[in-house]
Amino acid sequence: MKIKELINWLESVAPPAYQESYDNSGLIVGNPEAEIKGVLTSLDATEAIVREAIERGCNVIVAHHPIVFKGLKQLTGQNYVERTIIAAIKNDVAIYAIHTNLDNVLHQGVNGKIAEKIGLKNTAILAPKRELKKLSATLPAGLAAQAQEAVRSLGLAVQADLFAGQKLEVVFHGPAQGAILNALRNTLGQAPVYDVVALENKSLEVGSGLIGTLAEPMPELEFLQHLKTVMQAGCIRHTRLLGRNVQRVAVCGGAGSFLLGQAIAQQADVFVTGDYKYHEFFDADGRTVIADIGHFESEQYTIDLIYEIISGKFSTFALHCAKTNTNPVLYL
Ligand SMILES: [Zn+2]
């Protein structure tokens, strides 16, 4: 099976159009036409992960964090990013990143996995993404069906029953607009005449963070102990406890401090995330308890999540979870 077939599946679960603007999700190294020998899932794609992939007979790494975020101007091996890319290219190992697009989906996303570990029910996106949009176009008769299929196969349509005759009307999440127009342009050889309207509805399935409830309320300290155990955290840095039970819990894998306002607005008793800075802890201000469990710790089960996403669909190649611990933060 070719790498591009794997990519198509991953992108149907977490469309690249849902990634944040600073992100670099997608195929970073490798040829999409190459045959898959084996796949290694990991949180980071470092030199050690490339070595592990080679040792375990894998020629594809599917990592959460992109090894390349910004443009590289030389490849001389002077830092770990360049060395990783060089090692991957020399050894014919492809690197694919599924990052903030996997953070931003409700189903089979990073935060859903954290919620599952903590035992949260009735989960919903904490900060739903921008409004939904609708694109309408009249297509040339000869290419209408082909263009409709090109859009449908992107898997980005929220409402998919709007394809008929020469008409195309498709409802999608705002960030998907570029991908839909590209598909139309590629099929028609030019952009169609179209208009796009913003809908009043908000998408409830795409966005940042997640909020859910525990089956039974728990005293704060007991909850933090539970959190430390299930998330295998070396330590938890938290704000002052408020002397109440915990039932509503907001989570955001990685660096989630930007979501504190949403967590408070939605009455989260605890906000679980990572990468909090000293001054940001003050912002809890007695309104919720911030629990910083560490960036790696909050996202480590993403390695299993990516494994599950792939194994749920394919069984024709070897698939492994990385054993190398890439956490650069150690605790004394
Ligand atoms: Zn992260």
Residues whose N, C-alpha, C, O or C-beta is under 5 A from the ligand:
A	BS01	ZN	G254 E299
